[in-house]
Amino acid sequence: MESFEMFARKQVMPDEKILWKGSPVISKIFSKQDIYLIPLSIVWSLMFLLPLSSLIIVAKTGEIANDFLRIFLIFLLISFIVQNFYVFIGRFIAKRFTKRNLIYIITDMRIIIVKQNWKLSSRHSTSLDIKTISAESFTYDRNGIGTIIFGEASWVQEIFLNSGLEFLGFTPQVTAFFDIRECEHVFKIYKEAKYQRENPTDLL
């Protein structure tokens, strides 16, 4: 099988020119969303754990004789443990792996995102013509590591953006470059490419 890097290069058409190529910073674990996602997760966990604990105690004392109810309580407890493991630990592991298998590309015509799955057996790419992007935004931290969003994100999407919990957004995923170095510089490269794409006569 060809390398992931080679596969990514093949997504660029012969008449395109690569202006920038990079990947997310793997060492950046937390995002700004975690400022409120972690406290909310703790509150939600406590709200669920307290009544569940009471029911388990009642079940152990024998006040709940129905075997089905006991099995149901065990199922709830296991679900609670699994969900909380993912929320507090698993999603950060998932994010780290996802970052290892992402390549971002800006050409003079498109932005391209290349991904491969956890088995390293399936690869695919998505792209947007720069001319069709109606809005964009970017944010970065004091180290210059940041995120560029291509298009508009709803408030629901923004809550779960780059959190490892994107699937809870119940809306289509946004197209974005997450946690890239020199974010402001990359954004300028994109804006220049977009200007040239929309105003080809300026190249003459």
N, CA and C atoms as a LAMMPS dump frame, in Angstrom:
ITEM: TIMESTEP
0
ITEM: NUMBER OF ATOMS
612
ITEM: BOX BOUNDS ff ff ff
-5.0000000000000000e+02 5.0000000000000000e+02
-5.0000000000000000e+02 5.0000000000000000e+02
-5.0000000000000000e+02 5.0000000000000000e+02
ITEM: ATOMS id mol type element x y z
1 1 1 N 0.849 -1.199 0
2 1 2 C 0 0 0
3 1 3 C 0.885 1.25 0
4 2 1 N 0.497 2.225 -0.805
5 2 2 C 1.266 3.46 -0.857
6 2 3 C 1.159 4.209 0.465
7 3 1 N 2.122 5.065 0.744
8 3 2 C 2.132 5.817 1.993
9 3 3 C 0.99 6.817 2.024
10 4 1 N 0.609 7.193 3.246
11 4 2 C -0.456 8.18 3.421
12 4 3 C -0.069 9.506 2.775
13 5 1 N 1.193 9.86 2.901
14 5 2 C 1.698 11.1 2.306
15 5 3 C 1.551 11.071 0.784
16 6 1 N 1.873 9.961 0.172
17 6 2 C 1.756 9.831 -1.278
18 6 3 C 0.292 9.899 -1.706
19 7 1 N -0.578 9.24 -0.926
20 7 2 C -2.01 9.293 -1.23
21 7 3 C -2.511 10.733 -1.197
22 8 1 N -2.054 11.488 -0.198
23 8 2 C -2.481 12.884 -0.063
24 8 3 C -2.031 13.71 -1.269
25 9 1 N -0.825 13.491 -1.721
26 9 2 C -0.315 14.243 -2.875
27 9 3 C -1.107 13.931 -4.145
28 10 1 N -1.611 12.717 -4.234
29 10 2 C -2.38 12.335 -5.408
30 10 3 C -3.75 13.012 -5.466
31 11 1 N -4.18 13.6 -4.354
32 11 2 C -5.47 14.302 -4.336
33 11 3 C -5.362 15.677 -5.005
34 12 1 N -4.145 16.106 -5.243
35 12 2 C -3.918 17.39 -5.909
36 12 3 C -3.889 17.161 -7.413
37 13 1 N -4.709 17.911 -8.127
38 13 2 C -4.793 17.748 -9.575
39 13 3 C -3.536 18.296 -10.254
40 14 1 N -3.235 17.795 -11.46
41 14 2 C -2.016 18.212 -12.162
42 14 3 C -1.908 19.713 -12.394
43 15 1 N -3.061 20.37 -12.581
44 15 2 C -3.03 21.81 -12.854
45 15 3 C -3.107 22.66 -11.586
46 16 1 N -3.028 22.015 -10.409
47 16 2 C -3.041 22.734 -9.144
48 16 3 C -1.634 22.916 -8.61
49 17 1 N -1.469 23.954 -7.838
50 17 2 C -0.19 24.217 -7.189
51 17 3 C -0.384 24.2 -5.673
52 18 1 N 0.403 23.392 -4.97
53 18 2 C 0.313 23.342 -3.508
54 18 3 C 0.954 24.6 -2.919
55 19 1 N 0.156 25.342 -2.144
56 19 2 C 0.654 26.553 -1.49
57 19 3 C 1.065 26.298 -0.049
58 20 1 N 0.399 25.317 0.568
59 20 2 C 0.715 24.97 1.962
60 20 3 C 0.221 23.562 2.235
61 21 1 N 0.964 22.834 3.055
62 21 2 C 0.551 21.492 3.468
63 21 3 C 0.999 21.278 4.908
64 22 1 N 0.128 20.714 5.716
65 22 2 C 0.482 20.489 7.11
66 22 3 C -0.487 19.543 7.791
67 23 1 N -0.272 19.334 9.075
68 23 2 C -1.114 18.46 9.885
69 23 3 C -1.352 19.11 11.244
70 24 1 N -2.353 18.643 11.982
71 24 2 C -2.609 19.201 13.32
72 24 3 C -1.453 18.928 14.27
73 25 1 N -1.317 19.78 15.275
74 25 2 C -0.313 19.584 16.322
75 25 3 C -0.839 18.512 17.274
76 26 1 N -0.174 17.373 17.299
77 26 2 C -0.653 16.236 18.086
78 26 3 C -0.623 16.529 19.584
79 27 1 N 0.358 17.3 20.023
80 27 2 C 0.535 17.53 21.459
81 27 3 C -0.522 18.465 22.054
82 28 1 N -1.264 19.164 21.219
83 28 2 C -2.314 20.058 21.731
84 28 3 C -3.559 19.23 22.006
85 29 1 N -3.824 18.996 23.267
86 29 2 C -4.917 18.095 23.652
87 29 3 C -6.232 18.839 23.855
88 30 1 N -6.188 19.918 24.603
89 30 2 C -7.416 20.616 24.978
90 30 3 C -7.753 21.71 23.965
91 31 1 N -9.032 21.996 23.849
92 31 2 C -9.515 23.093 23.02
93 31 3 C -10.27 24.065 23.916
94 32 1 N -10.599 25.226 23.383
95 32 2 C -11.295 26.221 24.195
96 32 3 C -12.668 25.732 24.644
97 33 1 N -13.252 24.797 23.886
98 33 2 C -14.563 24.259 24.261
99 33 3 C -14.507 23.495 25.582
100 34 1 N -13.326 22.973 25.908
101 34 2 C -13.203 22.193 27.139
102 34 3 C -13.371 23.05 28.393
103 35 1 N -13.256 24.355 28.241
104 35 2 C -13.44 25.255 29.385
105 35 3 C -14.825 25.072 29.994
106 36 1 N -15.801 24.82 29.125
107 36 2 C -17.151 24.597 29.656
108 36 3 C -17.623 23.151 29.47
109 37 1 N -17.033 22.411 28.527
110 37 2 C -17.464 21.027 28.332
111 37 3 C -17.1 20.142 29.524
112 38 1 N -15.902 20.338 30.087
113 38 2 C -15.48 19.51 31.22
114 38 3 C -16.337 19.768 32.459
115 39 1 N -16.547 21.044 32.873
116 39 2 C -17.438 21.275 34.023
117 39 3 C -18.856 20.769 33.78
118 40 1 N -19.377 20.966 32.565
119 40 2 C -20.73 20.485 32.266
120 40 3 C -20.793 18.963 32.334
121 41 1 N -19.733 18.319 31.883
122 41 2 C -19.69 16.853 31.931
123 41 3 C -19.682 16.353 33.368
124 42 1 N -18.958 17.058 34.229
125 42 2 C -18.907 16.678 35.652
126 42 3 C -20.279 16.826 36.289
127 43 1 N -20.951 17.95 36.008
128 43 2 C -22.287 18.19 36.563
129 43 3 C -23.263 17.129 36.069
130 44 1 N -23.207 16.85 34.759
131 44 2 C -24.105 15.85 34.189
132 44 3 C -23.852 14.484 34.828
133 45 1 N -22.593 14.138 35.024
134 45 2 C -22.241 12.849 35.615
135 45 3 C -22.787 12.715 37.034
136 46 1 N -22.648 13.787 37.816
137 46 2 C -23.15 13.756 39.189
138 46 3 C -24.668 13.637 39.222
139 47 1 N -25.334 14.35 38.31
140 47 2 C -26.798 14.297 38.249
141 47 3 C -27.276 12.885 37.918
142 48 1 N -26.499 12.176 37.124
143 48 2 C -26.871 10.82 36.735
144 48 3 C -26.44 9.8 37.784
145 49 1 N -25.274 10.047 38.397
146 49 2 C -24.702 9.069 39.323
147 49 3 C -25.475 8.977 40.635
148 50 1 N -25.908 10.109 41.165
149 50 2 C -26.581 10.109 42.465
150 50 3 C -27.852 9.265 42.483
151 51 1 N -28.794 9.483 41.568
152 51 2 C -29.987 8.615 41.592
153 51 3 C -29.665 7.174 41.236
154 52 1 N -28.68 6.958 40.352
155 52 2 C -28.308 5.597 39.986
156 52 3 C -27.734 4.86 41.196
157 53 1 N -26.902 5.55 41.974
158 53 2 C -26.324 4.946 43.177
159 53 3 C -27.41 4.562 44.17
160 54 1 N -28.4 5.423 44.31
161 54 2 C -29.505 5.134 45.237
162 54 3 C -30.26 3.885 44.814
163 55 1 N -30.49 3.758 43.505
164 55 2 C -31.212 2.593 43.006
165 55 3 C -30.399 1.316 43.206
166 56 1 N -29.099 1.41 43.016
167 56 2 C -28.238 0.236 43.198
168 56 3 C -28.238 -0.21 44.663
169 57 1 N -28.19 0.767 45.57
170 57 2 C -28.221 0.445 47.002
171 57 3 C -29.531 -0.238 47.364
172 58 1 N -30.62 0.293 46.819
173 58 2 C -31.935 -0.307 47.069
174 58 3 C -31.976 -1.731 46.525
175 59 1 N -31.389 -1.917 45.332
176 59 2 C -31.384 -3.25 44.72
177 59 3 C -30.592 -4.238 45.571
178 60 1 N -29.491 -3.791 46.146
179 60 2 C -28.658 -4.676 46.966
180 60 3 C -29.351 -5.078 48.265
181 61 1 N -30.204 -4.209 48.771
182 61 2 C -30.905 -4.516 50.027
183 61 3 C -32.052 -5.492 49.803
184 62 1 N -32.311 -5.764 48.516
185 62 2 C -33.357 -6.728 48.211
186 62 3 C -34.721 -6.114 48.051
187 63 1 N -34.825 -4.805 48.128
188 63 2 C -36.123 -4.156 47.986
189 63 3 C -36.603 -4.181 46.545
190 64 1 N -35.667 -4.411 45.622
191 64 2 C -36.078 -4.583 44.234
192 64 3 C -35.915 -6.062 43.914
193 65 1 N -37.024 -6.752 43.824
194 65 2 C -36.981 -8.205 43.655
195 65 3 C -36.95 -8.613 42.192
196 66 1 N -37.378 -7.732 41.341
197 66 2 C -37.476 -8.047 39.915
198 66 3 C -36.077 -8.176 39.31
199 67 1 N -35.76 -9.374 38.783
200 67 2 C -34.426 -9.598 38.189
201 67 3 C -34.196 -8.706 36.979
202 68 1 N -35.266 -8.458 36.241
203 68 2 C -35.133 -7.601 35.053
204 68 3 C -34.67 -6.207 35.452
205 69 1 N -35.227 -5.666 36.536
206 69 2 C -34.833 -4.336 36.984
207 69 3 C -33.373 -4.322 37.427
208 70 1 N -32.951 -5.403 38.061
209 70 2 C -31.553 -5.47 38.494
210 70 3 C -30.616 -5.486 37.286
211 71 1 N -30.986 -6.266 36.273
212 71 2 C -30.182 -6.324 35.047
213 71 3 C -30.158 -4.954 34.373
214 72 1 N -31.301 -4.287 34.388
215 72 2 C -31.387 -2.962 33.783
216 72 3 C -30.486 -1.975 34.516
217 73 1 N -30.446 -2.071 35.85
218 73 2 C -29.576 -1.182 36.628
219 73 3 C -28.105 -1.452 36.34
220 74 1 N -27.761 -2.723 36.182
221 74 2 C -26.382 -3.07 35.833
222 74 3 C -26.018 -2.492 34.466
223 75 1 N -26.972 -2.591 33.536
224 75 2 C -26.76 -2.027 32.193
225 75 3 C -26.541 -0.516 32.264
226 76 1 N -27.361 0.162 33.079
227 76 2 C -27.205 1.611 33.232
228 76 3 C -25.845 1.96 33.831
229 77 1 N -25.419 1.167 34.811
230 77 2 C -24.133 1.428 35.454
231 77 3 C -22.979 1.25 34.458
232 78 1 N -23.028 0.185 33.674
233 78 2 C -21.979 -0.041 32.675
234 78 3 C -21.977 1.07 31.636
235 79 1 N -23.18 1.477 31.202
236 79 2 C -23.284 2.567 30.223
237 79 3 C -22.702 3.854 30.785
238 80 1 N -22.978 4.097 32.047
239 80 2 C -22.462 5.299 32.714
240 80 3 C -20.93 5.285 32.748
241 81 1 N -20.364 4.139 33.089
242 81 2 C -18.901 4.026 33.166
243 81 3 C -18.271 4.233 31.785
244 82 1 N -18.844 3.594 30.769
245 82 2 C -18.305 3.707 29.406
246 82 3 C -18.398 5.134 28.901
247 83 1 N -19.553 5.757 29.091
248 83 2 C -19.755 7.126 28.619
249 83 3 C -18.79 8.088 29.296
250 84 1 N -18.624 7.932 30.596
251 84 2 C -17.742 8.844 31.314
252 84 3 C -16.276 8.605 30.979
253 85 1 N -15.926 7.348 30.731
254 85 2 C -14.554 7.079 30.304
255 85 3 C -14.263 7.799 28.996
256 86 1 N -15.227 7.747 28.066
257 86 2 C -15.001 8.41 26.778
258 86 3 C -14.961 9.927 26.93
259 87 1 N -15.883 10.473 27.707
260 87 2 C -15.958 11.93 27.868
261 87 3 C -14.703 12.491 28.523
262 88 1 N -14.195 11.812 29.551
263 88 2 C -13.076 12.358 30.319
264 88 3 C -11.699 11.869 29.858
265 89 1 N -11.665 10.738 29.153
266 89 2 C -10.366 10.196 28.727
267 89 3 C -10.372 9.797 27.249
268 90 1 N -11.358 8.989 26.888
269 90 2 C -11.381 8.397 25.554
270 90 3 C -11.366 9.391 24.409
271 91 1 N -12.078 10.483 24.556
272 91 2 C -12.163 11.441 23.441
273 91 3 C -10.821 12.104 23.156
274 92 1 N -10.002 12.249 24.184
275 92 2 C -8.678 12.844 23.963
276 92 3 C -7.753 11.847 23.255
277 93 1 N -7.921 10.559 23.572
278 93 2 C -7.173 9.522 22.858
279 93 3 C -7.623 9.483 21.403
280 94 1 N -8.943 9.583 21.193
281 94 2 C -9.482 9.564 19.836
282 94 3 C -8.99 10.774 19.043
283 95 1 N -8.949 11.944 19.683
284 95 2 C -8.458 13.139 19.009
285 95 3 C -7.003 12.981 18.603
286 96 1 N -6.209 12.422 19.492
287 96 2 C -4.777 12.245 19.205
288 96 3 C -4.582 11.329 17.998
289 97 1 N -5.355 10.242 17.969
290 97 2 C -5.223 9.338 16.835
291 97 3 C -5.689 10.012 15.552
292 98 1 N -6.818 10.721 15.615
293 98 2 C -7.344 11.39 14.427
294 98 3 C -6.324 12.365 13.857
295 99 1 N -5.661 13.103 14.743
296 99 2 C -4.669 14.076 14.284
297 99 3 C -3.508 13.403 13.57
298 100 1 N -3.147 12.207 14.01
299 100 2 C -2.039 11.49 13.378
300 100 3 C -2.385 11.078 11.95
301 101 1 N -3.652 11.088 11.636
302 101 2 C -4.109 10.585 10.343
303 101 3 C -4.862 11.646 9.547
304 102 1 N -4.378 12.868 9.652
305 102 2 C -4.953 13.996 8.928
306 102 3 C -3.857 14.763 8.206
307 103 1 N -4.137 15.159 6.985
308 103 2 C -3.255 16.059 6.246
309 103 3 C -4.108 17.17 5.653
310 104 1 N -3.69 18.399 5.866
311 104 2 C -4.381 19.562 5.325
312 104 3 C -3.562 20.146 4.17
313 105 1 N -4.258 20.557 3.119
314 105 2 C -3.581 21.122 1.953
315 105 3 C -4.334 22.356 1.465
316 106 1 N -3.6 23.389 1.131
317 106 2 C -4.155 24.542 0.432
318 106 3 C -3.467 24.608 -0.923
319 107 1 N -4.26 24.607 -1.98
320 107 2 C -3.712 24.802 -3.313
321 107 3 C -4.211 26.149 -3.836
322 108 1 N -3.839 26.471 -5.045
323 108 2 C -4.307 27.718 -5.63
324 108 3 C -5.758 27.638 -6.075
325 109 1 N -6.383 26.431 -5.909
326 109 2 C -7.768 26.259 -6.32
327 109 3 C -8.686 25.749 -5.207
328 110 1 N -8.138 24.922 -4.304
329 110 2 C -8.993 24.267 -3.312
330 110 3 C -8.306 24.18 -1.956
331 111 1 N -9.135 23.876 -0.96
332 111 2 C -8.607 23.386 0.313
333 111 3 C -8.956 21.903 0.355
334 112 1 N -8.023 21.093 0.838
335 112 2 C -8.201 19.646 0.815
336 112 3 C -7.896 19.082 2.2
337 113 1 N -8.753 18.179 2.65
338 113 2 C -8.529 17.472 3.913
339 113 3 C -8.477 15.98 3.607
340 114 1 N -7.369 15.356 3.958
341 114 2 C -7.163 13.937 3.671
342 114 3 C -7.139 13.177 4.998
343 115 1 N -7.909 12.082 5.065
344 115 2 C -8.019 11.308 6.3
345 115 3 C -7.806 9.832 6.018
346 116 1 N -7.385 9.105 7.062
347 116 2 C -7.404 7.653 7.005
348 116 3 C -7.951 7.117 8.315
349 117 1 N -8.543 5.93 8.27
350 117 2 C -9.21 5.4 9.462
351 117 3 C -8.219 4.777 10.432
352 118 1 N -8.728 4.308 11.576
353 118 2 C -7.858 3.789 12.628
354 118 3 C -7.162 2.5 12.226
355 119 1 N -7.743 1.771 11.256
356 119 2 C -7.096 0.553 10.776
357 119 3 C -6.03 0.847 9.725
358 120 1 N -5.975 2.112 9.297
359 120 2 C -5.052 2.539 8.241
360 120 3 C -5.356 1.835 6.928
361 121 1 N -6.593 1.343 6.794
362 121 2 C -6.977 0.585 5.601
363 121 3 C -7.897 1.356 4.677
364 122 1 N -8.453 2.443 5.155
365 122 2 C -9.381 3.233 4.356
366 122 3 C -8.964 4.698 4.377
367 123 1 N -8.897 5.289 3.209
368 123 2 C -8.492 6.684 3.091
369 123 3 C -9.475 7.427 2.207
370 124 1 N -9.704 8.658 2.533
371 124 2 C -10.563 9.483 1.687
372 124 3 C -10.211 10.945 1.871
373 125 1 N -10.701 11.754 0.954
374 125 2 C -10.429 13.186 1.03
375 125 3 C -11.691 13.981 0.749
376 126 1 N -11.744 15.164 1.313
377 126 2 C -12.807 16.116 1.02
378 126 3 C -12.144 17.42 0.6
379 127 1 N -12.833 18.167 -0.226
380 127 2 C -12.242 19.417 -0.699
381 127 3 C -13.329 20.448 -0.96
382 128 1 N -12.917 21.697 -0.952
383 128 2 C -13.794 22.816 -1.267
384 128 3 C -13.084 23.718 -2.256
385 129 1 N -13.818 24.112 -3.285
386 129 2 C -13.286 25.119 -4.19
387 129 3 C -13.215 26.435 -3.422
388 130 1 N -12.073 27.058 -3.451
389 130 2 C -11.886 28.297 -2.69
390 130 3 C -12.932 29.344 -3.061
391 131 1 N -13.336 29.358 -4.319
392 131 2 C -14.302 30.368 -4.774
393 131 3 C -15.671 30.196 -4.13
394 132 1 N -15.999 28.964 -3.699
395 132 2 C -17.334 28.706 -3.155
396 132 3 C -17.436 28.981 -1.662
397 133 1 N -16.316 29.285 -1.013
398 133 2 C -16.329 29.521 0.437
399 133 3 C -16.81 30.946 0.694
400 134 1 N -17.967 31.059 1.32
401 134 2 C -18.585 32.371 1.505
402 134 3 C -18.133 33.091 2.768
403 135 1 N -17.608 32.327 3.713
404 135 2 C -17.167 32.931 4.975
405 135 3 C -16.055 32.083 5.559
406 136 1 N -15.22 32.708 6.367
407 136 2 C -14.149 31.992 7.035
408 136 3 C -13.76 32.741 8.298
409 137 1 N -13.187 32.031 9.217
410 137 2 C -12.73 32.654 10.47
411 137 3 C -11.567 31.851 11.019
412 138 1 N -10.789 32.473 11.892
413 138 2 C -9.684 31.748 12.504
414 138 3 C -9.419 32.291 13.898
415 139 1 N -8.915 31.411 14.736
416 139 2 C -8.495 31.78 16.091
417 139 3 C -7.187 31.067 16.37
418 140 1 N -6.357 31.672 17.218
419 140 2 C -5.092 31.031 17.553
420 140 3 C -4.667 31.453 18.95
421 141 1 N -3.812 30.629 19.561
422 141 2 C -3.347 30.918 20.907
423 141 3 C -2.022 31.672 20.87
424 142 1 N -1.435 31.893 22.019
425 142 2 C -0.214 32.681 22.095
426 142 3 C 0.984 31.994 21.447
427 143 1 N 0.85 30.68 21.198
428 143 2 C 1.908 29.951 20.516
429 143 3 C 1.716 29.916 19.004
430 144 1 N 0.662 30.564 18.549
431 144 2 C 0.391 30.597 17.119
432 144 3 C -0.355 29.386 16.6
433 145 1 N -0.713 28.465 17.498
434 145 2 C -1.464 27.27 17.102
435 145 3 C -2.952 27.618 17.104
436 146 1 N -3.628 27.326 16.01
437 146 2 C -5.029 27.72 15.942
438 146 3 C -5.831 26.914 14.942
439 147 1 N -7.034 27.385 14.706
440 147 2 C -8.002 26.702 13.854
441 147 3 C -8.581 27.667 12.833
442 148 1 N -8.699 27.202 11.607
443 148 2 C -9.352 27.964 10.549
444 148 3 C -10.638 27.244 10.174
445 149 1 N -11.754 27.94 10.212
446 149 2 C -13.047 27.375 9.841
447 149 3 C -13.443 27.933 8.481
448 150 1 N -13.748 27.046 7.556
449 150 2 C -14.157 27.443 6.216
450 150 3 C -15.675 27.313 6.118
451 151 1 N -16.353 28.433 6.041
452 151 2 C -17.802 28.442 6.077
453 151 3 C -18.292 28.934 7.42
454 152 1 N -19.569 28.771 7.66
455 152 2 C -20.164 29.23 8.916
456 152 3 C -20.543 28.039 9.785
457 153 1 N -20.233 28.13 11.059
458 153 2 C -20.578 27.073 12.01
459 153 3 C -21.725 27.55 12.896
460 154 1 N -22.714 26.702 13.09
461 154 2 C -23.819 27.043 13.976
462 154 3 C -23.334 27.011 15.422
463 155 1 N -24.12 27.571 16.311
464 155 2 C -23.717 27.594 17.717
465 155 3 C -23.638 26.177 18.278
466 156 1 N -24.472 25.261 17.752
467 156 2 C -24.421 23.875 18.212
468 156 3 C -23.111 23.235 17.77
469 157 1 N -22.717 23.483 16.515
470 157 2 C -21.45 22.947 16.018
471 157 3 C -20.27 23.494 16.807
472 158 1 N -20.328 24.772 17.137
473 158 2 C -19.217 25.396 17.849
474 158 3 C -19.027 24.824 19.253
475 159 1 N -20.125 24.382 19.859
476 159 2 C -20.026 23.801 21.198
477 159 3 C -19.141 22.552 21.194
478 160 1 N -19.293 21.731 20.151
479 160 2 C -18.581 20.455 20.1
480 160 3 C -17.385 20.47 19.158
481 161 1 N -17.06 21.632 18.614
482 161 2 C -15.996 21.744 17.624
483 161 3 C -14.646 21.3 18.187
484 162 1 N -14.004 20.361 17.495
485 162 2 C -12.666 19.891 17.858
486 162 3 C -12.596 19.408 19.313
487 163 1 N -13.645 18.748 19.756
488 163 2 C -13.714 18.302 21.147
489 163 3 C -13.631 16.784 21.287
490 164 1 N -13.756 16.074 20.17
491 164 2 C -13.869 14.626 20.247
492 164 3 C -15.305 14.187 20.459
493 165 1 N -16.199 15.173 20.57
494 165 2 C -17.626 14.897 20.763
495 165 3 C -18.447 15.47 19.612
496 166 1 N -17.817 15.634 18.468
497 166 2 C -18.494 16.268 17.337
498 166 3 C -19.774 15.55 16.926
499 167 1 N -19.784 14.232 17.111
500 167 2 C -20.957 13.454 16.704
501 167 3 C -22.198 13.805 17.519
502 168 1 N -22.025 14.532 18.628
503 168 2 C -23.174 14.953 19.436
504 168 3 C -23.758 16.269 18.948
505 169 1 N -23.157 16.857 17.93
506 169 2 C -23.626 18.142 17.425
507 169 3 C -24.906 18.039 16.63
508 170 1 N -25.244 16.801 16.185
509 170 2 C -26.473 16.551 15.442
510 170 3 C -26.591 17.417 14.189
511 171 1 N -25.474 17.879 13.672
512 171 2 C -25.46 18.684 12.455
513 171 3 C -24.257 18.255 11.629
514 172 1 N -24.252 18.564 10.339
515 172 2 C -23.1 18.19 9.512
516 172 3 C -21.804 18.787 10.056
517 173 1 N -20.717 18.049 9.859
518 173 2 C -19.419 18.516 10.316
519 173 3 C -18.983 19.748 9.53
520 174 1 N -18.313 20.65 10.191
521 174 2 C -17.789 21.816 9.5
522 174 3 C -16.444 21.461 8.881
523 175 1 N -16.083 22.17 7.827
524 175 2 C -14.775 21.985 7.2
525 175 3 C -13.802 22.938 7.866
526 176 1 N -12.738 22.39 8.42
527 176 2 C -11.81 23.231 9.174
528 176 3 C -10.433 22.592 9.251
529 177 1 N -9.43 23.449 9.443
530 177 2 C -8.083 23.004 9.778
531 177 3 C -7.932 23.218 11.279
532 178 1 N -7.812 22.145 12.047
533 178 2 C -7.733 22.259 13.5
534 178 3 C -6.29 22.207 13.988
535 179 1 N -5.995 23.04 14.964
536 179 2 C -4.726 22.989 15.715
537 179 3 C -3.496 22.961 14.804
538 180 1 N -3.416 23.925 13.902
539 180 2 C -2.261 24.001 13.007
540 180 3 C -1.291 25.077 13.496
541 181 1 N -0.016 24.878 13.214
542 181 2 C 1.006 25.856 13.576
543 181 3 C 0.94 27.061 12.642
544 182 1 N 1.388 28.201 13.156
545 182 2 C 1.423 29.443 12.383
546 182 3 C 0.077 29.693 11.704
547 183 1 N -0.973 29.586 12.49
548 183 2 C -2.337 29.666 11.968
549 183 3 C -2.586 30.975 11.221
550 184 1 N -2.145 32.079 11.783
551 184 2 C -2.374 33.373 11.135
552 184 3 C -1.695 33.42 9.772
553 185 1 N -0.479 32.898 9.678
554 185 2 C 0.244 32.875 8.406
555 185 3 C -0.47 31.997 7.385
556 186 1 N -0.955 30.837 7.815
557 186 2 C -1.676 29.931 6.918
558 186 3 C -2.962 30.584 6.433
559 187 1 N -3.621 31.305 7.328
560 187 2 C -4.855 31.992 6.942
561 187 3 C -4.571 33.035 5.859
562 188 1 N -3.46 33.719 5.963
563 188 2 C -3.081 34.711 4.952
564 188 3 C -2.803 34.047 3.608
565 189 1 N -2.186 32.868 3.638
566 189 2 C -1.952 32.118 2.402
567 189 3 C -3.279 31.776 1.745
568 190 1 N -4.227 31.316 2.564
569 190 2 C -5.551 30.979 2.045
570 190 3 C -6.241 32.203 1.453
571 191 1 N -6.218 33.324 2.157
572 191 2 C -6.898 34.531 1.689
573 191 3 C -6.293 35.029 0.371
574 192 1 N -4.989 34.949 0.256
575 192 2 C -4.33 35.367 -0.984
576 192 3 C -4.729 34.446 -2.13
577 193 1 N -4.779 33.142 -1.852
578 193 2 C -5.19 32.184 -2.878
579 193 3 C -6.634 32.435 -3.306
580 194 1 N -7.47 32.747 -2.34
581 194 2 C -8.872 33.012 -2.653
582 194 3 C -9.006 34.273 -3.499
583 195 1 N -8.252 35.292 -3.159
584 195 2 C -8.3 36.546 -3.931
585 195 3 C -7.862 36.294 -5.372
586 196 1 N -6.771 35.571 -5.542
587 196 2 C -6.274 35.288 -6.886
588 196 3 C -7.246 34.404 -7.664
589 197 1 N -7.906 33.505 -6.955
590 197 2 C -8.882 32.615 -7.61
591 197 3 C -10.099 33.397 -8.067
592 198 1 N -10.503 34.375 -7.274
593 198 2 C -11.684 35.171 -7.616
594 198 3 C -11.365 36.303 -8.576
595 199 1 N -10.094 36.65 -8.685
596 199 2 C -9.683 37.758 -9.552
597 199 3 C -8.514 37.317 -10.431
598 200 1 N -8.751 36.338 -11.328
599 200 2 C -7.668 35.797 -12.144
600 200 3 C -7.012 36.833 -13.066
601 201 1 N -7.741 37.894 -13.401
602 201 2 C -7.157 38.913 -14.287
603 201 3 C -6.013 39.649 -13.626
604 202 1 N -5.954 39.619 -12.294
605 202 2 C -4.867 40.292 -11.579
606 202 3 C -3.54 39.592 -11.789
607 203 1 N -3.609 38.344 -12.28
608 203 2 C -2.384 37.601 -12.52
609 203 3 C -1.737 37.979 -13.846
610 204 1 N -2.516 38.648 -14.708
611 204 2 C -2.032 39.018 -16.04
612 204 3 C -1.113 40.228 -15.945
